[in-house]
Amino acid sequence: MRKKFMQLNSILLRVGMNMLMSIWTSIAMFIFLLIHSWVNRRLDKDEIELIRAILWFGMIQLLSIGASSFWMEFSLEREEMRRKIKYAEHLNTLGELAASMAHEVRNPLTVIKGFLQMVQSGLEGKNRRYIALALAEVDRAERIISDYLNLSRPQIGNTELMDLSGMVQQIVLLLKPMATKQGVRLYTELRNEIYVHMDRNQLLQALIHVTKNAIEAADDGGRVYIKLAIQEEKACLHIRDTGKGMSQEHLERVGTLFFSTKEVGTGLGTVVSFRIIEAMNGSIHYESEPGVGTEVVILLPLAQESMLVAEG
C-alpha cells in the first residue's frame, strides 16, 4: 500500500491514515474482550479495568503515532527541500557554463550558415544537395545551442491565451507519422475548454519532447495514452506509455543533466522541458514500473477567469 499512500497529497490525510492504522491492535483487543464477556454472560470488575487500560493504551498510542508522523513528514519535507536546493545550485552552475559556451559557438555558426546559403545559390546537382545537408546540420546544431541556452534560463516570450486541448491535438498530428513508423498507437482522451495563458512555442517544445520520448519508449506494437483533465484546479496532462519502464534508481535521476535511457541520448531535452514547465509555474512528475511502462503527469495553472472574459 506504500505507493498509494505516498500519492496522497495532503499531509493531514497521511498522518490521519497512520493514526487509524496504528490502533488496530487496540481495536482487536477490545473486540476479543467483548466476545469473551459475551460468551461468559458477565462483565466482572477485572474486565472493566482491562477495558479502561485498553482505552488508555489506544489513546496514548494514537497520540504517539500522530506526533511521530508529523515529525516524519516535517523531516521528509526538509530533506526534499534540501535536495531541490542542491539540484538547483548544480543546475544553475551548469546552465551558466552552457550559456557562455553556447554564445561563443553560435557566432561562428551564424557566419558559416550565411556563407553556405550564399554558395548554395550558385550550385546545382550533387553539390547543391551536399550544401543543403550541411545547412540542415547547422540548423540542428543551432537547435542544440538553443537548448543549452534554455537550460540556463528558459526564454519565456509573449504569453497568450490558448486551448490546451487544441495544442495536444496539434502535437498528436505532428507526431503521428513518427508513431506509425515505429508501430506505436496513440490514444487520446481530451477535455475541451481547458485554457492556459503561456508562451505557446516554449510549451509546445516541452510537450512535444515528452510525448516523443513516450513514443520512443513504447517500441514496436506499444501504445501511448494521452489524457487531459482538470485536477486540483489545474490543467493536468497524463502521458503514459507501455514501454519497458524504469527502475527506481533511474526514476530518481530523470530530469538531471546527461542522464538518458536512450543509447545516444544526453538527457538535455528532458532537463529543458523541466525548466520550461517550472518557469511557467507548472510541475512535472514521472512514475514508472519496470515491464509496465512510464507515466508523466504535467500540472499547469489554468488561465484566470478575467482573461477568459477579456478574450470573449
Number of C-alpha atoms within 10 A of each C-alpha: 5 6 7 7 12 11 9 11 10 10 14 14 12 18 20 17 14 17 20 12 12 17 17 12 13 20 14 11 14 18 12 12 18 16 12 14 14 11 9 9 9 11 13 9 9 9 15 12 11 14 17 13 13 18 15 13 13 19 14 13 17 20 12 13 20 21 14 15 20 16 13 13 16 13 12 12 12 12 12 12 12 12 11 12 12 12 13 12 11 13 18 15 12 15 19 16 14 18 20 13 14 18 14 10 14 15 10 11 15 14 10 15 18 13 11 17 14 11 13 17 10 9 13 11 7 9 13 16 13 14 19 15 12 16 18 13 13 17 15 12 15 17 12 15 19 18 21 26 22 23 26 20 17 21 14 16 11 10 13 14 17 18 15 25 20 16 16 21 13 14 18 20 11 12 15 17 12 15 24 14 9 16 16 24 17 17 14 15 12 17 14 12 11 19 23 22 20 22 18 18 12 21 18 15 15 20 20 20 17 17 22 19 17 26 30 18 22 25 17 16 13 21 21 26 18 20 18 21 17 15 11 9 11 18 21 23 23 19 24 24 28 22 24 17 21 20 12 12 8 13 16 12 12 19 21 18 19 14 16 18 14 11 6 7 11 15 17 20 24 21 22 27 26 23 23 25 21 15 14 17 12 18 17 18 14 17 15 20 16 12 12 13 21 23 21 19 16 21 23 24 19 19 19 12 10 9 14 14 8 7 8 6
